[in-house]
Amino acid sequence: MALTVRSPYSGRPVPVRAQDAGRALRDEAGRVFYVLPARRGGYYGSTTRTGGPAEEERYRQWESRSPESAPAMDAPAPSAPQPVRRRQWLMALIAALVALGSIAACLWFARRK
């Protein structure tokens, strides 16, 4: 049996199989959401695996609106990236050690013959 659940990010309907309830799914933009059973019956889309009363209430409000008028929730902000400069320095150090090791190995094999 197919269900139609609104994405918690955009409010647009997403077709879902009944056996996918409780699993992580993706909406039209590729954002992950979860389909959870509602307390009043039926299912709703949640941004977290456990859901909650606030998520369910927001979903109920979106059911009465059209997808175009539903407020789009921003995607979560990405975490702060690691400093690139340090990573480049570390990779350069590893490359230099590998190069010195290979030169030493070549010299050792050349002297052995």
ZADO-656615 format. One record per atom (N, C-alpha, C, O, CB): residue number from 1; residue in one letter; atom name; y, z, x. Coordinates in steps of 0.001 Angstrom, whole numbers. Atoms other than C-alpha are relative to their C-alpha. Glycine has a CB too. Layout:
 num residu atome      py      pz      px
 NUM      A    CA       Y       Z       X
...
END
This chain:
 num residu atome      py      pz      px
   1      M     N   -1162       0     834
   1      M    CA       0       0       0
   1      M     C    1241       0     891
   1      M     O    1332     811    1812
   1      M    CB     -11    1206    -955
   2      A     N   -1202     108    -818
   2      A    CA    3368    -972    1460
   2      A     C    1114     885    -564
   2      A     O    1299     986   -1777
   2      A    CB     468   -1467      79
   3      L     N   -1145    -825     354
   3      L    CA    6350    1366    1441
   3      L     C    1253    -667     534
   3      L     O    1177   -1491    1445
   3      L    CB    -146    1445     558
   4      T     N   -1281     440    -541
   4      T    CA   10007     599    1973
   4      T     C     825    1247     264
   4      T     O    1163    1990    -658
   4      T    CB     741    -988    -978
   5      V     N    -757   -1176    -420
   5      V    CA   11909    3243    3927
   5      V     C    1264    -496     679
   5      V     O    1233   -1486    1409
   5      V    CB    -839     926     955
   6      R     N   -1257     377    -657
   6      R    CA   15538    3052    5027
   6      R     C      46     563    1417
   6      R     O    -393    1684    1674
   6      R    CB    1215     501    -816
   7      S     N    -187    -447   -1373
   7      S    CA   16308    3263    8723
   7      S     C    1031    1124      30
   7      S     O    2075    1007    -612
   7      S    CB     442   -1177     910
   8      P     N    -991   -1072     -62
   8      P    CA   18068    6549    9545
   8      P     C    1229    -371     824
   8      P     O    2225     353     801
   8      P    CB    -630    1241     572
   9      Y     N   -1134     432    -816
   9      Y    CA   20379    4647   11901
   9      Y     C     942    -924    -766
   9      Y     O    2157    -731    -756
   9      Y    CB    -497    -701    1250
  10      S     N    -841     993     661
  10      S    CA   21590    1724    9810
  10      S     C     -48      77   -1526
  10      S     O     842    -452   -2191
  10      S    CB    -408   -1372     439
  11      G     N     143     -67    1448
  11      G    CA   20391    2507    6275
  11      G     C    -650   -1230    -594
  11      G     O    -779   -1325   -1814
  11      G    CB    1332     204    -631
  12      R     N     649    1220     509
  12      R    CA   18678    -887    5998
  12      R     C   -1473     271    -296
  12      R     O   -2108    1060     404
  12      R    CB     138   -1165    1022
  13      P     N    1404    -212     340
  13      P    CA   15253   -1048    4333
  13      P     C    -932    -605    1054
  13      P     O    -700   -1699    1570
  13      P    CB    -304    -600   -1373
  14      V     N    1010     431    -964
  14      V    CA   12247   -1327    6649
  14      V     C   -1357      98    -698
  14      V     O   -1710    1172   -1186
  14      V    CB      39     874    1323
  15      P     N    1323     -91     621
  15      P    CA    8789   -2238    5266
  15      P     C    -955     768     916
  15      P     O    -999     533    2123
  15      P    CB    -562   -1416    -306
  16      V     N     883    -884    -748
  16      V    CA    6183     339    6334
  16      V     C   -1342      59    -713
  16      V     O   -1390     104   -1942
  16      V    CB     618    1424     150
  17      R     N    1317    -195     600
  17      R    CA    2434     593    5781
  17      R     C    -192    1481    -306
  17      R     O     368    2331     387
  17      R    CB   -1127    -524     940
  18      A     N     207   -1395     407
  18      A    CA    1267    3782    4061
  18      A     C    -676     798    1108
  18      A     O    -380    1982    1263
  18      A    CB    -842      66   -1282
  19      Q     N     693    -729   -1069
  19      Q    CA    -995    4707    7011
  19      Q     C     898     272    1199
  19      Q     O     505    1013    2100
  19      Q    CB   -1220    -778     450
  20      D     N    -922    -245   -1103
  20      D    CA    2039    4637    9346
  20      D     C     907    1197    -251
  20      D     O    1769    1495     576
  20      D    CB     839   -1227     247
  21      A     N    -821   -1186     280
  21      A    CA    3595    7703    7710
  21      A     C    -308    1067    1043
  21      A     O   -1471    1372    1307
  21      A    CB    -263     544   -1446
  22      G     N     152   -1002   -1050
  22      G    CA    4187   10338   10394
  22      G     C      12    -575    1396
  22      G     O      25     179    2369
  22      G    CB   -1261     748    -203
  23      R     N      -4     646   -1308
  23      R    CA    4200    7814   13224
  23      R     C    1393    -490     372
  23      R     O    2279    -617    -473
  23      R    CB    -984   -1163      17
  24      A     N   -1265     562    -483
  24      A    CA    7020    6492   15363
  24      A     C      18   -1490    -311
  24      A     O    -945   -2200     -24
  24      A    CB     186     252    1535
  25      L     N    -170    1405     354
  25      L    CA    8306    3123   14110
  25      L     C    1331    -488     533
  25      L     O    2145     312     993
  25      L    CB     -87    -207   -1531
  26      R     N   -1265     571    -447
  26      R    CA   11132     763   15034
  26      R     C     680    -721   -1160
  26      R     O      23   -1330   -2004
  26      R    CB    -224    -967    1187
  27      D     N    -749     697    1039
  27      D    CA   13902    -574   12811
  27      D     C     365   -1396     479
  27      D     O    -152   -1862    1494
  27      D    CB    1268     789    -390
  28      E     N    -340    1392    -323
  28      E    CA   15501   -4033   12883
  28      E     C     680    -149    1351
  28      E     O     635   -1227    1945
  28      E    CB     894    -570   -1069
  29      A     N    -678      62   -1297
  29      A    CA   17491   -3180   16031
  29      A     C    -866     575    1118
  29      A     O    -410     671    2257
  29      A    CB    1328     750     -63
  30      G     N     904    -521   -1020
  30      G    CA   14491   -1702   17868
  30      G     C     149    1491     259
  30      G     O    -416    2001    1227
  30      G    CB     212    -735    1269
  31      R     N    -167   -1437    -188
  31      R    CA   15554    1937   17477
  31      R     C   -1172     748    -629
  31      R     O   -1640     379   -1706
  31      R    CB    1338     480    -607
  32      V     N    1176    -748     442
  32      V    CA   12734    4476   17072
  32      V     C     393    1013   -1071
  32      V     O    1389    1724    -936
  32      V    CB    -675     714    1194
  33      F     N    -157   -1015    1033
  33      F    CA   12488    6556   13906
  33      F     C   -1376     366    -527
  33      F     O   -2360    -316    -238
  33      F    CB     927    -498   -1149
  34      Y     N    1256    -517     511
  34      Y    CA    9786    8504   12101
  34      Y     C      14     -17   -1529
  34      Y     O    1045     253   -2144
  34      Y    CB    -255    1426     528
  35      V     N     149     -14    1453
  35      V    CA    8522    8188    8516
  35      V     C    -736    1282    -344
  35      V     O   -1879    1485      66
  35      V    CB    -770   -1280    -534
  36      L     N     556   -1313     336
  36      L    CA    7897   11650    7077
  36      L     C     -96     163   -1510
  36      L     O     698    -420   -2248
  36      L    CB     859    1129     604
  37      P     N      76    -252    1447
  37      P    CA    6755   12856    3654
  37      P     C    1141     908    -445
  37      P     O    1455    1902     210
  37      P    CB   -1361     634    -373
  38      A     N   -1108    -794     540
  38      A    CA    9613   14200    1551
  38      A     C    -544    1170    -815
  38      A     O   -1669    1123   -1312
  38      A    CB     932    -878    -872
  39      R     N     418   -1183     758
  39      R    CA    9450   17586    -151
  39      R     C     -99    -300   -1489
  39      R     O    -935     273   -2188
  39      R    CB     975    1153     233
  40      R     N     -11     348    1429
  40      R    CA   10209   16047   -3549
  40      R     C    -940   -1153    -324
  40      R     O    -938   -1653   -1449
  40      R    CB    1409    -360    -438
  41      G     N     892    1134     194
  41      G    CA    7586   13339   -3111
  41      G     C     594   -1252     616
  41      G     O    1815   -1392     688
  41      G    CB    -279    -221   -1486
  42      G     N    -454    1218    -649
  42      G    CA    7808    9986   -1414
  42      G     C     139     201    1512
  42      G     O    -397    1154    2076
  42      G    CB    1332    -453    -599
  43      Y     N    -173     -40   -1455
  43      Y    CA    8833    9331    2179
  43      Y     C    1452    -241     347
  43      Y     O    2207    -798    -449
  43      Y    CB    -900   -1042     696
  44      Y     N   -1352     250    -488
  44      Y    CA   12030    9266    4221
  44      Y     C     -39    -274    1493
  44      Y     O    -992     101    2176
  44      Y    CB     928    1194    -309
  45      G     N    -117     303   -1418
  45      G    CA   13146    8035    7637
  45      G     C     796    1084     713
  45      G     O    1842    1514     227
  45      G    CB     658   -1368     206
  46      S     N    -646   -1066    -751
  46      S    CA   14090   10628   10258
  46      S     C     161    -414    1463
  46      S     O    -653   -1168    1995
  46      S    CB    -810    1309    -109
  47      T     N    -200     304   -1421
  47      T    CA   15506   10410   13784
  47      T     C    -834     904     888
  47      T     O   -1003     609    2071
  47      T    CB    1470     131     368
  48      T     N     830    -916    -774
  48      T    CA   13310   13339   14902
  48      T     C   -1401      44    -590
  48      T     O   -1611    -296   -1754
  48      T    CB     621    1413      33
  49      R     N    1392     -38     436
  49      R    CA    9574   13842   14688
  49      R     C    -233    1042   -1088
  49      R     O   -1104     856   -1937
  49      R    CB    -906     282    1182
  50      T     N     207   -1066     973
  50      T    CA    9892   17038   12637
  50      T     C     882    -123   -1230
  50      T     O     612     523   -2242
  50      T    CB     240    1319     646
  51      G     N    -875     178    1155
  51      G    CA   12689   15931   10313
  51      G     C     812    1246    -283
  51      G     O    1347    1860     640
  51      G    CB    -810    -374   -1223
  52      G     N    -744   -1199     383
  52      G    CA   14342   18754    8396
  52      G     C     778    -239   -1271
  52      G     O     910   -1375   -1726
  52      G    CB     943     433    1117
  53      P     N    -737     135    1257
  53      P    CA   16379   19465    5288
  53      P     C    1264    -858     141
  53      P     O    1611   -1603    -776
  53      P    CB     375    1374    -521
  54      A     N   -1223     794    -176
  54      A    CA   19552   17913    6744
  54      A     C    -327   -1491      73
  54      A     O     379   -2311    -514
  54      A    CB     754     439    1274
  55      E     N     408    1410    -102
  55      E    CA   17753   14661    7632
  55      E     C    -413    -533   -1372
  55      E     O     -70   -1657   -1739
  55      E    CB   -1167    -162    1013
  56      E     N     458     438    1316
  56      E    CA   16146   14502    4197
  56      E     C    1178    -160    -961
  56      E     O    1208   -1106   -1749
  56      E    CB   -1020     998    -572
  57      E     N   -1170      92     873
  57      E    CA   19455   15156    2421
  57      E     C     834   -1233     330
  57      E     O    1311   -1920    -574
  57      E    CB     859    1262     122
  58      R     N    -752    1197    -395
  58      R    CA   21217   12443    4431
  58      R     C    -705   -1256    -504
  58      R     O     -63   -2198    -968
  58      R    CB     169     -59    1540
  59      Y     N     758    1146     492
  59      Y    CA   18418   10041    3532
  59      Y     C     183    -158   -1510
  59      Y     O     329   -1282   -1989
  59      Y    CB   -1492     153     345
  60      R     N    -184      68    1453
  60      R    CA   18780   10898    -183
  60      R     C    1373    -565    -352
  60      R     O    1508   -1297   -1332
  60      R    CB    -173    1393    -630
  61      Q     N   -1331     549     241
  61      Q    CA   22498   10116      15
  61      Q     C      20   -1496     267
  61      Q     O     700   -2240    -439
  61      Q    CB    1041     707     872
  62      W     N      28    1424    -327
  62      W    CA   21762    6753    1608
  62      W     C    -748    -817   -1034
  62      W     O    -474   -2006   -1196
  62      W    CB    -626    -208    1352
  63      E     N     743     733    1020
  63      E    CA   19333    5817   -1149
  63      E     C     904    -514   -1101
  63      E     O     622   -1554   -1696
  63      E    CB   -1077     876    -592
  64      S     N    -895     417    1079
  64      S    CA   22212    5595   -3612
  64      S     C     989   -1071     453
  64      S     O    1658   -1673    -386
  64      S    CB     756    1199    -539
  65      R     N    -941    1002    -516
  65      R    CA   24250    3271   -1348
  65      R     C    -738   -1297     344
  65      R     O   -1957   -1317     514
  65      R    CB     745     542    1249
  66      S     N     582    1251    -475
  66      S    CA   23706    -350    -433
  66      S     C     -26      52    1530
  66      S     O     747     807    2120
  66      S    CB     813   -1249    -520
  67      P     N      87     -41   -1461
  67      P    CA   22724   -1038    3221
  67      P     C    1309    -359     696
  67      P     O    1575     138    1790
  67      P    CB   -1079    -932     467
  68      E     N   -1247     408    -636
  68      E    CA   26092   -2646    3949
  68      E     C    1026    1128      -3
  68      E     O    1836    1238     917
  68      E    CB     572   -1224    -701
  69      S     N    -983   -1072      79
  69      S    CA   28063     405    2814
  69      S     C    -479    1283     678
  69      S     O     295    2231     812
  69      S    CB     335     281   -1446
  70      A     N     516   -1201    -657
  70      A    CA   25814    2935    4576
  70      A     C     629     136    1385
  70      A     O     706    -842    2129
  70      A    CB   -1549     -50     106
  71      P     N    -607    -173   -1316
  71      P    CA   27496    4443    7627
  71      P     C   -1051    -128    1085
  71      P     O   -2101     512    1025
  71      P    CB     707    1358     100
  72      A     N     938     191   -1096
  72      A    CA   25790    3307   10787
  72      A     C     132    1157     979
  72      A     O    1232    1493    1417
  72      A    CB     245   -1354     711
  73      M     N      -3   -1111    -943
  73      M    CA   24791    6180   13046
  73      M     C     -76    -584    1402
  73      M     O    -886   -1472    1670
  73      M    CB   -1185     991    -271
  74      D     N       7     507   -1365
  74      D    CA   25541    5584   16694
  74      D     C   -1304     348     687
  74      D     O   -1925    1372     402
  74      D    CB    1180     558     791
  75      A     N    1188    -270    -803
  75      A    CA   22650    5332   19090
  75      A     C     301    1168     930
  75      A     O    1455    1371    1309
  75      A    CB    -437   -1264     809
  76      P     N    -254   -1113    -895
  76      P    CA   22183    8388   21289
  76      P     C     548    -476    1338
  76      P     O     149   -1522    1850
  76      P    CB   -1268     803     210
  77      A     N    -613     376   -1271
  77      A    CA   24257    8312   24452
  77      A     C   -1043      62    1116
  77      A     O   -1837    1002    1161
  77      A    CB    1203     925     325
  78      P     N     967     -51   -1093
  78      P    CA   22237    7453   27547
  78      P     C     332    1147     943
  78      P     O    1484    1563    1068
  78      P    CB     -25   -1334     768
  79      S     N    -225   -1093    -935
  79      S    CA   21757   10192   30082
  79      S     C     762    -508    1214
  79      S     O     783   -1709    1484
  79      S    CB   -1335     640     426
  80      A     N    -787     380   -1174
  80      A    CA   23926   10215   33196
  80      A     C    -919    -605    1059
  80      A     O   -1942      -6    1390
  80      A    CB     764    1227     576
  81      P     N     867     632    -989
  81      P    CA   22475    7818   35778
  81      P     C      46     744    1333
  81      P     O    1004    1454    1636
  81      P    CB     402   -1461     201
  82      Q     N      45    -575   -1346
  82      Q    CA   21436    8959   39228
  82      Q     C    1001    -736     885
  82      Q     O    1295   -1906     639
  82      Q    CB   -1441     -85     602
  83      P     N    -926     685    -892
  83      P    CA   23886    8199   42021
  83      P     C    -705   -1149     718
  83      P     O   -1719    -952    1386
  83      P    CB     596     987    1020
  84      V     N     620    1187    -581
  84      V    CA   23110    4675   43173
  84      V     C     111      23    1516
  84      V     O    -802    -427    2210
  84      V    CB     646   -1272    -557
  85      R     N    -226       8   -1437
  85      R    CA   24535    5200   46642
  85      R     C   -1115     759     726
  85      R     O   -1603     284    1751
  85      R    CB    1370     616     329
  86      R     N    1052    -776    -643
  86      R    CA   21960    7885   47512
  86      R     C   -1334    -743     -70
  86      R     O   -2094    -751     898
  86      R    CB    -124    1385    -655
  87      R     N    1254     726     139
  87      R    CA   19095    5806   46184
  87      R     C     -44   -1180     962
  87      R     O   -1096   -1463    1536
  87      R    CB    -185    -482   -1442
  88      Q     N     -39    1117    -945
  88      Q    CA   20209    2815   48279
  88      Q     C    -220     507    1416
  88      Q     O    -915    -137    2202
  88      Q    CB    1341    -754     -97
  89      W     N     154    -557   -1329
  89      W    CA   20418    5023   51357
  89      W     C   -1459     383     252
  89      W     O   -1986     143    1338
  89      W    CB     916    1217     179
  90      L     N    1401    -390    -128
  90      L    CA   16916    6384   50746
  90      L     C    -894   -1220     177
  90      L     O   -1804   -1204    1006
  90      L    CB    -443     804   -1223
  91      M     N     801    1218    -133
  91      M    CA   15468    2893   50291
  91      M     C     211    -642    1372
  91      M     O    -738   -1165    1956
  91      M    CB     354   -1003   -1117
  92      A     N    -267     548   -1328
  92      A    CA   17175    1733   53514
  92      A     C    -728     805    1072
  92      A     O   -1253     226    2023
  92      A    CB    1510     -16     282
  93      L     N     705    -848    -956
  93      L    CA   15701    4692   55405
  93      L     C   -1496    -293     -17
  93      L     O   -2119    -394    1040
  93      L    CB     252    1480    -309
  94      I     N    1433     308     112
  94      I    CA   12203    3956   54108
  94      I     C    -297   -1366     601
  94      I     O   -1287   -1519    1316
  94      I    CB    -456      43   -1476
  95      A     N     203    1338    -567
  95      A    CA   12537     258   55003
  95      A     C      97      33    1521
  95      A     O    -682    -636    2199
  95      A    CB    1029    -990    -572
  96      A     N    -132    -101   -1460
  96      A    CA   13713    1162   58533
  96      A     C   -1223     676     614
  96      A     O   -1693     254    1671
  96      A    CB    1274     779     374
  97      L     N    1197    -673    -520
  97      L    CA   10776    3547   59025
  97      L     C   -1214    -912     -40
  97      L     O   -2025    -903     886
  97      L    CB    -285    1270    -795
  98      V     N    1120     947      90
  98      V    CA    8306     908   57843
  98      V     C     129   -1072    1079
  98      V     O    -860   -1444    1708
  98      V    CB     -54    -656   -1404
  99      A     N    -216    1018   -1037
  99      A    CA    9872   -1677   60172
  99      A     C    -300     564    1387
  99      A     O    -956    -104    2186
  99      A    CB    1448    -527     -55
 100      L     N     279    -609   -1308
 100      L    CA    9757     709   63174
 100      L     C   -1491     259     176
 100      L     O   -2027      83    1270
 100      L    CB     783    1313     161
 101      G     N    1441    -226     -69
 101      G    CA    6161    1605   62366
 101      G     C    -765   -1281     255
 101      G     O   -1724   -1288    1027
 101      G    CB    -489     637   -1275
 102      S     N     700    1268    -220
 102      S    CA    5109   -2030   62200
 102      S     C     264    -536    1405
 102      S     O    -637   -1112    2015
 102      S    CB     429   -1039   -1049
 103      I     N    -295     424   -1382
 103      I    CA    6888   -2815   65521
 103      I     C    -827     821     980
 103      I     O   -1379     271    1933
 103      I    CB    1519     151     319
 104      A     N     794    -852    -881
 104      A    CA    5172     159   67164
 104      A     C   -1472    -388     -44
 104      A     O   -2140    -399     990
 104      A    CB     166    1471    -387
 105      A     N    1395     412     120
 105      A    CA    1794    -959   65817
 105      A     C    -239   -1326     714
 105      A     O   -1270   -1485    1368
 105      A    CB    -399    -115   -1475
 106      C     N     145    1284    -673
 106      C    CA    2337   -4529   67097
 106      C     C      14     194    1515
 106      C     O    -786    -426    2218
 106      C    CB    1119    -967    -432
 107      L     N     -49    -262   -1439
 107      L    CA    3296   -3223   70570
 107      L     C   -1268     680     484
 107      L     O   -1771     366    1563
 107      L    CB    1210     857     342
 108      W     N    1213    -693    -384
 108      W    CA     298    -923   70651
 108      W     C   -1180    -970      61
 108      W     O   -1979    -908     996
 108      W    CB    -292    1141    -977
 109      F     N    1108     969     -22
 109      F    CA   -2111   -3758   69748
 109      F     C     192   -1014    1127
 109      F     O    -796   -1467    1705
 109      F    CB    -110    -733   -1361
 110      A     N    -238     955   -1090
 110      A    CA    -442   -6099   72295
 110      A     C    -366     603    1345
 110      A     O    -901    -114    2191
 110      A    CB    1465    -450      13
 111      R     N     340    -648   -1260
 111      R    CA    -892   -3576   75141
 111      R     C   -1501     202     109
 111      R     O   -2041     221    1215
 111      R    CB     726    1339     131
 112      R     N    1434    -276       6
 112      R    CA   -4490   -2950   74149
 112      R     C    -802   -1203     484
 112      R     O   -1883   -1028    1047
 112      R    CB    -453     399   -1399
 113      K     N     732    1210    -393
 113      K    CA   -5533   -6554   74825
 113      K     C     170    -260    1414
 113      K     O    -371   -1237    1931
 113      K    CB     430   -1189    -771
END
